[in-house]
Structure formats: structure tokens, C-alpha cells
């Protein structure tokens, strides 16, 4: 699959993965490569989560074999398998109220079952290694940047690795590898001792890798779901990170490898960003379904969909008083928690009852943006907000009153990622062209500009 440039991630292609002997046979149908994309597109929306329709989940082969109210979804080498009978015929039962599957897709499902319904998704990705070159022929896009709490380091996500740079004087960058095809997010823990890198491999797994900053060693590696993970940030206590997922869920993933990963099914499409409020009580999320939502961390229950945009939401931010979101609509809105999370009043009665919208009371617009919003970041004190995207400038605002306090003009657009230091006096950006740049917010002076990865033209090849 390919990611969209406008969602602040660079295009990439899923590499080949070596499968078991049976899956290598001529004309063999792979569950992970051939069957799962069909199920995810046409079936997964209803047959997933804690309460799947008919009690049937289709996200794993084991779940399909276990079945639901109607029994197993398939029987090995049986053309009468439930999975097939439900999608076949002139007026198939599945998917309901949607166009039927094509004959080609049905044949893929049939061949997989008749070939023995081999599960090639287990034991395939755990030991998979992503290739990270010693040096690059072309600079990879910088998909995420982050300042360390003390402001001395900037972490940059460059394809499958993290590069740690000194924000001040030049020094040798440190390279931290991951097993992600694309790292979509980097975050420092509040105490600056850990760095989290999230991403994954589309159609295979999501990954968060936690590094120790002093020595760069991997503290833990957590995998979640069957698809890539997107942006998020550390909890206030530094014990976990929240991230959005391509499965419509927001995840809370602990650093402790033995602690349970929590999954909140919130959106109907990709969740591009999911961040904690500073007090840790709520998560704000936004995604491709154009919604901005607020969820209780304690219960995992949705508190309110505070907005339904006309376009997809790419980035969110929050302090304890406001949630903020922006995206393709080139707009930025602040949502007052106190008003937005009040009980909803209703007008009318019976079938004529309608909720009274208070959006005009709790949603306040920032000034119009110069381009699509791709990333947001607040300073550590949550008083300032940086906004970046396809426009040729980066803007900095005060969160409380939405007043612009900084403008960095003439940046190399599009800017995929933005980060403020602890007090919002400096801003770092990561661009599609592969640059990391640091600016002084007050003067708009460029303090640093660097391609963080070694390039073939200047790299020294080890012998």
C-alpha cells in the first residue's frame, strides 16, 4: 500500500516477506498478502472489535476458524464454507447494503480455502529485519521531529531509523534503527530518559520501540495490530505512549513489555494522531474519518466527538483546557473541554427529538492557514502551539487565546513534522526534502539546517 503525502508520511511500498514453504508453492494464495486485504476492505469494519457482528472476527485465521453465531467461517478444502456462501450468488448476503465482491476476489478466497487455508501471518514478521543503508543516495523525508525536554537534542525520523542530533553545536549524529518500514512518530519521555519511535509495516504489524537516551539501547519493543501505527505522544508519567492506528483505533502502549496494551476503537478509519492531555485523564484523537474525539483514559469510553470536519484530520494537540485539531481543510480549531463535554441538551420529543449543538460555543477557529495542516506540537509547558504543513510558513500561537506569536516564512514546503522546545522559543521542522531545520521563534532566524542521515557522496565506507 502507499501512504498519502498529505498525511505527513512519505510514500513507501511493502517489501517482500519470506513465507513458509507452502506459501512459496506456485500459485499459492497467501492469507496475509492476498486474503487479508479483501477481508479488511469488505468485512473487517463489521467483524472486528469487542462486539463483532454475528460474533465473528475476521482479523486472524484463528478467529475465523473459531467462528461466530453461524459456526466457523471456513472449513479446510470445503467449497461450502460459510465465508464463500455468504459472498456468492446474484444477491449475496455479504457485504450488506454494499456492492458485492468481484468474481476475482471471491476466487482468491475460494483458492485459499481449497489450498488448505494456510495461515502465513504467524511467525512471519517477528524476526523480520528492515534494511537500513549505511548511506543514502537520496535524503529520506523527515516524517517526525522532537526536542528533548532540556532542548539539547532533536530526534528525527528518517524512513526506518531515528537520528539524534545536537540542537546547538555540531556533533556526530547517533543512528537508532527500528523494524519499521516507515517511522511515523518520535517522542521523548517527560524526563528525557526515553525515546519512543512508532510506525510499522503496512498490512503486517504496528511497532513502538523504546530507546534509552544515555546509551541508545532498546529498552523494549512492542507490536500491536496488523497494520502501521501513526502519531501520538508520551503519557505524563512517561510509562506509556498513545498512538493512532490504521485500524481505526487509538492505542496506549506501555514501556513495560509485560504490561497490557490497551486498544480503544474510536474511529471508522485511520487514526492519524492520538495524544494525552497534560493531566493524563483524556486522549484527543483525529483521523481520516474527519472526526476529532475525546476519550477517557481510565475507562476507554468515548466522551465526545467534538468535531466533524469537512476534510480529514491529520494532527491534534491538547492542554488541560483545550483540544486542537487541523487537517486537509486548512483550518485549525480549538475546542473548550469544559463546554464541549457538558451533557447534551435535547429539543423536541419522541421521533422529533434532536440534540442541541453547542459547537459555536466551544469551537473557536484560529486564523486561516496557508496550506494543509500536517503536524502540530505544543511546548512542554503547553502554552505555545506550532503549526506546519504544505504552506510555505510555520506559525506559532499561544494556546489560550489563539494569538499568533511567531511566523517562520519561506520554509522548504511541504513540512511533514514540527516540534517546539520546552518553552516554545525554538521550533524544529522536518521536510519532505530530507532537511531538519531549527529556528528562533522570536526573530525567525535559522539556527541550524542539516540532512541528518549520511549521504553516499560524503559518507566514509567502512572497510
Secondary structure, 3 states (H helix, E strand, C coil): CCCCHHHCCCCCCCCCCCCCCHHHCCCCCCHHHHHHHHHHHHCCCCCCCCCCHHHCCCCCHHHHHHCECCECCCCCCCCCCHHHHCCCCCCCCCCCCCCCCCHHHHHHHHHHHHCCCCCCCCCCCCCCCCCCCCCECCCCCEEEEEECCCCCEEEEEECCEEEEEECCCCCCCEEEECCCCEEEEEEECCCCCEEEEEEEECCCEEEEEEEECCCCCEEEEEEECCCCEEEEEECCCCCEEEEEECCCEEEEEECCCCCCCEEEECCCCCEEEEEECCCCCEEEEEECCCEEEEEECCCCCEEEEEEECCCCEEEEEECCCEEEEEECCCCEEEEEHHHHCCCCCEECCHHHCEECCCHHHHEEECCCCCCCEEEEEECCCCCEEEEEECCCEEEEEECCCCCEEEEEECCCCCEEEEEECCCCCEEEEEECCCEEEEEECCCCCEEEEEECCCECCCCCCCC
